[in-house]
Amino acid sequence: MMKLEELMQKYQQITTSPVNSSLLSELGESVTPLMQTSSFRILLLRTTKDPKMVSIEVEVWLPHRKEVRDETLDNSQDSSKDDNLGHTLSRLIELMQYLLRLHQSGFTLDVIKHDCLWTASHSFSKPPSRKIFELLLPP
């Protein structure tokens, strides 16, 4: 898992490099992953018009039960289906609390219903504070 200093350094590297106009989305944005795990990712969005304006978008989705089990158990075969569901629910609660902390710090929340994908986003005209990077670290 990425540490705070690594996250801040990677953000700095991405945002100080020129926007690659050949990799723009259909909306005219450059989308660069900052961090990704099996149940969330952090993206940086920039445009060629205003490359200093950086939008941070956090995407969170329902973790797969097998991934949660692999993260929390020692792969023993005697774990029951209810335990797996319980671990999945616990992980989902952690992720929802993570989104709530981002929302309380000014991020806008949204949900894409068909995919059960939650997003939190915020635009910055100057580099975010260390506190924002601490909030971005996943649970």
N, CA, C and O of each residue as an XYZ file, in Angstrom:
556
protein
N       0.842     -1.184      0.000
C       0.000      0.000      0.000
C       0.884      1.243      0.000
O       1.915      1.282      0.672
N       0.483      2.235     -0.742
C       1.246      3.465     -0.875
C       1.206      4.268      0.427
O       0.172      4.355      1.088
N       2.337      4.845      0.775
C       2.440      5.677      1.971
C       2.190      7.142      1.589
O       2.195      7.501      0.411
N       1.974      7.971      2.608
C       1.644      9.379      2.419
C       2.680     10.104      1.549
O       2.319     10.781      0.587
N       3.942      9.963      1.883
C       4.987     10.674      1.133
C       5.027     10.216     -0.322
O       5.232     11.031     -1.222
N       4.834      8.918     -0.559
C       4.806      8.398     -1.928
C       3.626      8.977     -2.702
O       3.759      9.342     -3.870
N       2.485      9.056     -2.049
C       1.283      9.605     -2.677
C       1.508     11.068     -3.067
O       1.183     11.476     -4.182
N       2.059     11.844     -2.151
C       2.317     13.260     -2.417
C       3.347     13.425     -3.541
O       3.198     14.293     -4.401
N       4.375     12.603     -3.531
C       5.414     12.677     -4.563
C       4.853     12.309     -5.942
O       5.159     12.967     -6.936
N       4.038     11.266     -5.997
C       3.451     10.854     -7.274
C       2.507     11.936     -7.800
O       2.487     12.212     -8.999
N       1.727     12.549     -6.908
C       0.855     13.658     -7.300
C       1.693     14.775     -7.915
O       1.357     15.302     -8.976
N       2.774     15.128     -7.248
C       3.660     16.201     -7.726
C       4.228     15.862     -9.106
O       4.258     16.721     -9.987
N       4.674     14.630     -9.299
C       5.229     14.214    -10.589
C       4.188     14.339    -11.702
O       4.477     14.855    -12.782
N       2.989     13.866    -11.427
C       1.931     13.881    -12.445
C       1.517     15.299    -12.792
O       1.374     15.643    -13.965
N       1.324     16.127    -11.762
C       0.774     17.465    -12.002
C       1.806     18.457    -12.532
O       1.422     19.504    -13.053
N       3.089     18.168    -12.417
C       4.098     19.078    -12.965
C       4.512     18.680    -14.381
O       5.216     19.437    -15.048
N       4.088     17.511    -14.847
C       4.381     17.125    -16.225
C       3.304     17.691    -17.146
O       2.169     17.899    -16.716
N       3.647     17.940    -18.403
C       2.651     18.501    -19.327
C       1.494     17.518    -19.560
O       1.673     16.302    -19.489
N       0.315     18.066    -19.837
C      -0.847     17.238    -20.157
C      -0.610     16.632    -21.533
O      -0.329     17.346    -22.495
N      -0.723     15.316    -21.619
C      -0.521     14.607    -22.880
C      -1.802     14.690    -23.707
O      -2.773     13.987    -23.430
N      -1.800     15.546    -24.714
C      -3.019     15.771    -25.496
C      -3.423     14.549    -26.322
O      -4.565     14.471    -26.775
N      -2.524     13.609    -26.525
C      -2.886     12.408    -27.298
C      -3.671     11.405    -26.451
O      -4.245     10.458    -26.990
N      -3.702     11.599    -25.145
C      -4.407     10.672    -24.256
C      -5.660     11.293    -23.633
O      -6.089     10.866    -22.561
N      -6.241     12.279    -24.280
C      -7.403     12.956    -23.717
C      -8.659     12.111    -23.864
O      -8.835     11.394    -24.850
N      -9.533     12.211    -22.861
C     -10.821     11.515    -22.909
C     -11.746     12.246    -23.871
O     -11.388     13.291    -24.414
N     -12.937     11.693    -24.080
C     -13.911     12.343    -24.952
C     -14.365     13.696    -24.406
O     -14.909     14.510    -25.151
N     -14.147     13.942    -23.114
C     -14.497     15.234    -22.509
C     -13.336     16.229    -22.556
O     -13.445     17.340    -22.038
N     -12.224     15.827    -23.179
C     -11.070     16.707    -23.274
C     -10.214     16.731    -22.029
O      -9.459     17.678    -21.809
N     -10.326     15.687    -21.203
C      -9.562     15.613    -19.955
C      -8.486     14.540    -20.042
O      -8.666     13.499    -20.674
N      -7.380     14.818    -19.401
C      -6.343     13.816    -19.203
C      -6.671     13.119    -17.887
O      -6.808     13.777    -16.856
N      -6.798     11.797    -17.911
C      -7.147     11.019    -16.721
C      -5.958     10.127    -16.377
O      -5.589      9.247    -17.155
N      -5.359     10.358    -15.206
C      -4.175      9.612    -14.791
C      -4.428      8.963    -13.437
O      -4.803      9.654    -12.490
N      -4.233      7.645    -13.321
C      -4.408      7.003    -12.015
C      -3.294      7.406    -11.045
O      -2.112      7.399    -11.392
N      -3.695      7.753     -9.838
C      -2.739      8.082     -8.779
C      -2.500      6.863     -7.892
O      -1.379      6.627     -7.441
N      -3.562      6.090     -7.644
C      -3.478      4.896     -6.803
C      -4.661      3.999     -7.138
O      -5.734      4.481     -7.498
N      -4.454      2.670     -7.016
C      -5.561      1.755     -7.280
C      -5.389      0.474     -6.463
O      -4.285     -0.053     -6.328
N      -6.519     -0.016     -5.919
C      -6.559     -1.313     -5.242
C      -7.709     -2.110     -5.846
O      -8.276     -1.712     -6.864
N      -8.048     -3.215     -5.233
C      -9.123     -4.057     -5.757
C     -10.512     -3.477     -5.523
O     -11.476     -3.966     -6.113
N     -10.650     -2.444     -4.675
C     -11.979     -1.888     -4.419
C     -12.056     -0.365     -4.518
O     -13.092      0.215     -4.191
N     -10.992      0.288     -4.957
C     -11.066      1.735     -5.179
C      -9.875      2.197     -6.013
O      -8.865      1.506     -6.144
N     -10.038      3.403     -6.573
C      -8.910      4.042     -7.253
C      -9.042      5.551     -7.147
O     -10.138      6.090     -6.993
N      -7.898      6.218     -7.233
C      -7.841      7.677     -7.208
C      -7.306      8.124     -8.563
O      -6.242      7.686     -9.001
N      -8.063      9.006     -9.222
C      -7.693      9.517    -10.535
C      -7.427     11.010    -10.458
O      -8.053     11.721     -9.672
N      -6.490     11.484    -11.282
C      -6.247     12.923    -11.434
C      -6.717     13.317    -12.820
O      -6.334     12.695    -13.811
N      -7.553     14.357    -12.894
C      -8.096     14.832    -14.158
C      -7.598     16.249    -14.414
O      -7.700     17.119    -13.550
N      -7.055     16.472    -15.620
C      -6.573     17.796    -16.019
C      -6.958     18.048    -17.474
O      -7.226     17.109    -18.224
N      -6.983     19.321    -17.866
C      -7.254     19.685    -19.255
C      -6.055     20.438    -19.814
O      -5.237     20.966    -19.061
N      -5.957     20.484    -21.128
C      -4.873     21.250    -21.748
C      -5.126     22.750    -21.602
O      -4.183     23.541    -21.594
N      -6.409     23.145    -21.485
C      -6.745     24.570    -21.339
C      -6.247     25.138    -20.016
O      -5.732     26.256    -19.972
N      -6.400     24.371    -18.937
C      -6.017     24.840    -17.606
C      -5.321     23.703    -16.855
O      -5.910     23.105    -15.955
N      -4.068     23.402    -17.221
C      -3.381     22.257    -16.621
C      -3.081     22.405    -15.127
O      -2.808     21.412    -14.452
N      -3.129     23.639    -14.602
C      -2.889     23.824    -13.167
C      -4.091     23.420    -12.323
O      -3.944     23.124    -11.137
N      -5.289     23.405    -12.927
C      -6.501     22.964    -12.230
C      -6.521     21.434    -12.271
O      -6.556     20.828    -13.342
N      -6.497     20.830    -11.094
C      -6.473     19.371    -11.000
C      -7.711     18.904    -10.240
O      -7.982     19.362     -9.130
N      -8.445     18.001    -10.841
C      -9.574     17.385    -10.147
C      -9.134     16.014     -9.662
O      -8.565     15.222    -10.413
N      -9.408     15.753     -8.402
C      -9.131     14.440     -7.824
C     -10.456     13.712     -7.743
O     -11.415     14.212     -7.155
N     -10.507     12.532     -8.336
C     -11.719     11.723     -8.288
C     -11.391     10.381     -7.652
O     -10.506      9.659     -8.112
N     -12.109     10.064     -6.601
C     -11.950      8.786     -5.904
C     -13.140      7.921     -6.296
O     -14.288      8.354     -6.189
N     -12.872      6.712     -6.745
C     -13.929      5.774     -7.105
C     -13.873      4.589     -6.155
O     -12.810      4.007     -5.941
N     -15.021      4.230     -5.584
C     -15.109      3.115     -4.639
C     -16.212      2.189     -5.117
O     -17.305      2.644     -5.455
N     -15.934      0.898     -5.148
C     -16.945     -0.071     -5.543
C     -16.980     -1.216     -4.551
O     -16.059     -1.398     -3.755
N     -18.040     -1.974     -4.611
C     -18.239     -3.089     -3.702
C     -17.111     -4.096     -3.861
O     -16.887     -4.593     -4.964
N     -16.400     -4.407     -2.791
C     -15.313     -5.388     -2.904
C     -15.883     -6.777     -3.162
O     -16.947     -7.133     -2.656
N     -15.158     -7.549     -3.957
C     -15.557     -8.939     -4.192
C     -15.283     -9.745     -2.932
O     -14.268     -9.546     -2.265
N     -16.184    -10.646     -2.614
C     -16.050    -11.409     -1.364
C     -14.730    -12.165     -1.303
O     -14.114    -12.211     -0.238
N     -14.272    -12.755     -2.394
C     -13.025    -13.515     -2.385
C     -11.844    -12.608     -2.036
O     -10.969    -12.999     -1.263
N     -11.817    -11.383     -2.609
C     -10.724    -10.459     -2.330
C     -10.704    -10.057     -0.868
O      -9.635     -9.982     -0.261
N     -11.867     -9.799     -0.295
C     -11.938     -9.428      1.119
C     -11.475    -10.601      1.974
O     -10.727    -10.414      2.933
N     -11.919    -11.812      1.630
C     -11.507    -12.984      2.380
C      -9.991    -13.146      2.307
O      -9.350    -13.409      3.324
N      -9.416    -12.991      1.125
C      -7.976    -13.135      0.963
C      -7.214    -12.083      1.767
O      -6.125    -12.353      2.273
N      -7.795    -10.869      1.886
C      -7.135     -9.811      2.647
C      -7.235    -10.034      4.148
O      -6.349     -9.609      4.890
N      -8.293    -10.691      4.612
C      -8.541    -10.751      6.051
C      -8.331    -12.124      6.665
O      -8.171    -12.231      7.880
N      -8.327    -13.164      5.868
C      -8.160    -14.514      6.403
C      -6.861    -15.123      5.921
O      -6.228    -14.611      4.997
N      -6.472    -16.206      6.543
C      -5.250    -16.887      6.142
C      -5.537    -18.005      5.144
O      -4.832    -19.014      5.119
N      -6.573    -17.826      4.321
C      -6.964    -18.777      3.285
C      -7.366    -20.141      3.820
O      -7.288    -21.134      3.096
N      -7.794    -20.207      5.073
C      -8.241    -21.489      5.608
C      -9.563    -21.871      4.968
O     -10.408    -21.012      4.718
N      -9.743    -23.151      4.704
C     -10.917    -23.641      4.003
C     -12.139    -23.735      4.903
O     -13.246    -23.919      4.396
N     -11.984    -23.616      6.220
C     -13.114    -23.816      7.119
C     -13.926    -22.548      7.384
O     -14.839    -22.571      8.209
N     -13.618    -21.458      6.712
C     -14.409    -20.245      6.919
C     -15.751    -20.403      6.219
O     -15.828    -20.913      5.102
N     -16.799    -19.962      6.888
C     -18.144    -20.150      6.354
C     -18.525    -19.017      5.414
O     -17.869    -17.976      5.364
N     -19.604    -19.248      4.670
C     -20.120    -18.234      3.745
C     -20.538    -16.981      4.508
O     -20.323    -15.870      4.023
N     -21.127    -17.135      5.687
C     -21.534    -15.980      6.491
C     -20.336    -15.139      6.907
O     -20.415    -13.910      6.929
N     -19.215    -15.801      7.241
C     -18.009    -15.060      7.591
C     -17.533    -14.224      6.407
O     -17.150    -13.065      6.567
N     -17.560    -14.826      5.212
C     -17.136    -14.091      4.020
C     -18.026    -12.881      3.789
O     -17.529    -11.797      3.482
N     -19.336    -13.052      3.934
C     -20.249    -11.925      3.773
C     -20.002    -10.874      4.848
O     -20.071     -9.674      4.579
N     -19.719    -11.320      6.053
C     -19.422    -10.392      7.147
C     -18.176     -9.580      6.875
O     -18.151     -8.375      7.129
N     -17.132    -10.229      6.357
C     -15.896     -9.514      6.021
C     -16.137     -8.526      4.874
O     -15.605     -7.417      4.888
N     -16.928     -8.924      3.894
C     -17.258     -8.033      2.783
C     -18.006     -6.813      3.308
O     -17.698     -5.684      2.927
N     -18.978     -7.032      4.171
C     -19.740     -5.927      4.744
C     -18.837     -5.011      5.570
O     -18.960     -3.789      5.486
N     -17.937     -5.582      6.363
C     -17.011     -4.775      7.165
C     -16.138     -3.897      6.274
O     -15.910     -2.725      6.575
N     -15.653     -4.471      5.177
C     -14.804     -3.711      4.244
C     -15.617     -2.599      3.589
O     -15.125     -1.482      3.428
N     -16.847     -2.895      3.213
C     -17.713     -1.893      2.610
C     -17.983     -0.743      3.580
O     -18.003      0.418      3.172
N     -18.188     -1.053      4.848
C     -18.405     -0.018      5.871
C     -17.165      0.869      5.985
O     -17.289      2.090      6.081
N     -15.969      0.269      5.976
C     -14.727      1.050      6.019
C     -14.647      2.004      4.835
O     -14.281      3.170      4.988
N     -14.993      1.500      3.656
C     -14.936      2.331      2.454
C     -15.971      3.456      2.493
O     -15.692      4.566      2.040
N     -17.158      3.181      3.030
C     -18.187      4.220      3.139
C     -17.767      5.294      4.153
O     -18.029      6.478      3.943
N     -17.117      4.886      5.248
C     -16.603      5.859      6.219
C     -15.509      6.718      5.583
O     -15.415      7.916      5.852
N     -14.692      6.103      4.747
C     -13.652      6.808      3.995
C     -14.288      7.882      3.109
O     -13.836      9.027      3.092
N     -15.337      7.506      2.375
C     -16.049      8.476      1.534
C     -16.677      9.591      2.366
O     -16.660     10.752      1.957
N     -17.225      9.253      3.515
C     -17.821     10.262      4.384
C     -16.776     11.283      4.836
O     -17.050     12.483      4.853
N     -15.582     10.815      5.202
C     -14.508     11.742      5.607
C     -14.141     12.670      4.441
O     -13.928     13.865      4.646
N     -14.066     12.127      3.224
C     -13.771     12.968      2.062
C     -14.876     13.998      1.858
O     -14.594     15.169      1.603
N     -16.127     13.571      1.969
C     -17.271     14.475      1.809
C     -17.225     15.597      2.852
O     -17.486     16.756      2.531
N     -16.899     15.254      4.082
C     -16.820     16.245      5.153
C     -15.684     17.240      4.929
O     -15.662     18.310      5.537
N     -14.738     16.885      4.052
C     -13.619     17.781      3.735
C     -13.824     18.522      2.422
O     -12.884     19.124      1.903
N     -15.038     18.489      1.874
C     -15.340     19.290      0.698
C     -15.470     18.538     -0.608
O     -15.768     19.153     -1.633
N     -15.261     17.239     -0.613
C     -15.422     16.461     -1.839
C     -16.913     16.289     -2.131
O     -17.725     16.196     -1.210
N     -17.265     16.249     -3.408
C     -18.632     16.014     -3.848
C     -18.823     14.528     -4.060
O     -18.032     13.891     -4.755
N     -19.881     13.962     -3.459
C     -20.158     12.532     -3.615
C     -21.190     12.308     -4.704
O     -22.069     13.139     -4.931
N     -21.069     11.176     -5.371
C     -22.027     10.772     -6.382
C     -22.033      9.249     -6.411
O     -21.086      8.603     -5.961
N     -23.107      8.686     -6.945
C     -23.185      7.232     -7.072
C     -23.663      6.901     -8.474
O     -24.596      7.517     -8.990
N     -23.020      5.931     -9.074
C     -23.445      5.422    -10.369
C     -24.183      4.130    -10.071
O     -23.574      3.088     -9.829
N     -25.509      4.218    -10.094
C     -26.373      3.157     -9.571
C     -26.182      1.808    -10.233
O     -26.166      0.787     -9.546
N     -26.039      1.775    -11.534
C     -25.970      0.493    -12.230
C     -24.719     -0.309    -11.873
O     -24.734     -1.539    -11.913
N     -23.650      0.384    -11.529
C     -22.396     -0.296    -11.220
C     -22.096     -0.367     -9.728
O     -21.093     -0.956     -9.326
N     -22.956      0.229     -8.905
C     -22.701      0.339     -7.468
C     -21.326      0.980     -7.241
O     -20.545      0.536     -6.399
N     -21.059      2.021     -8.007
C     -19.800      2.749     -7.947
C     -20.041      4.092     -7.288
O     -20.857      4.883     -7.762
N     -19.339      4.352     -6.200
C     -19.408      5.636     -5.507
C     -18.217      6.469     -5.942
O     -17.123      5.938     -6.131
N     -18.421      7.777     -6.103
C     -17.314      8.658     -6.434
C     -17.296      9.845     -5.483
O     -18.334     10.297     -5.002
N     -16.104     10.330     -5.228
C     -15.900     11.561     -4.466
C     -14.929     12.386     -5.288
O     -13.880     11.886     -5.694
N     -15.266     13.650     -5.541
C     -14.383     14.463     -6.375
C     -14.262     15.882     -5.815
O     -15.142     16.385     -5.117
N     -13.139     16.494     -6.154
C     -12.873     17.862     -5.725
C     -11.826     18.432     -6.682
O     -10.892     17.731     -7.072
N     -11.980     19.699     -7.058
C     -11.012     20.365     -7.937
C     -10.140     21.303     -7.122
O     -10.602     21.944     -6.178
N      -8.872     21.374     -7.502
C      -7.902     22.198     -6.792
C      -7.158     23.067     -7.794
O      -6.689     22.565     -8.815
N      -7.042     24.369     -7.517
C      -6.279     25.262     -8.385
C      -4.824     25.373     -7.925
O      -3.969     25.884     -8.649
N      -4.559     24.886     -6.715
C      -3.180     24.799     -6.216
C      -3.060     23.463     -5.499
O      -4.081     22.862     -5.163
N      -1.848     22.979     -5.255
C      -1.698     21.656     -4.643
C      -2.476     21.528     -3.330
O      -2.466     22.446     -2.509
N      -3.147     20.397     -3.133
C      -3.896     20.176     -1.894
C      -2.967     20.147     -0.679
O      -1.766     19.904     -0.799
N      -3.544     20.397      0.469
C      -2.775     20.371      1.716
C      -2.398     18.939      2.086
O      -2.957     17.978      1.558
N      -1.466     18.820      2.980
C      -1.048     17.510      3.483
C      -2.247     16.772      4.088
O      -2.356     15.551      3.971
N      -3.144     17.522      4.734
C      -4.333     16.917      5.349
C      -5.185     16.211      4.299
O      -5.709     15.129      4.565
N      -5.334     16.796      3.120
C      -6.116     16.171      2.047
C      -5.442     14.865      1.625
O      -6.124     13.862      1.412
N      -4.133     14.865      1.503
C      -3.430     13.638      1.131
C      -3.593     12.572      2.218
O      -3.716     11.387      1.907
N      -3.596     12.981      3.479
C      -3.835     12.021      4.568
C      -5.233     11.419      4.436
O      -5.420     10.223      4.660
N      -6.205     12.242      4.076
C      -7.572     11.739      3.891
C      -7.667     10.792      2.701
O      -8.464      9.854      2.718
N      -6.864     11.029      1.671
C      -6.918     10.196      0.477
C      -6.364      8.795      0.691
O      -6.719      7.870     -0.039
N      -5.499      8.631      1.683
C      -4.974      7.288      1.941
C      -6.132      6.350      2.282
O      -6.966      6.675      3.128
N      -6.185      5.207      1.637
C      -7.317      4.296      1.840
C      -7.297      3.652      3.216
O      -6.255      3.573      3.868
N      -8.473      3.191      3.650
C      -8.536      2.521      4.952
C      -7.825      1.178      4.911
O      -7.778      0.474      5.920
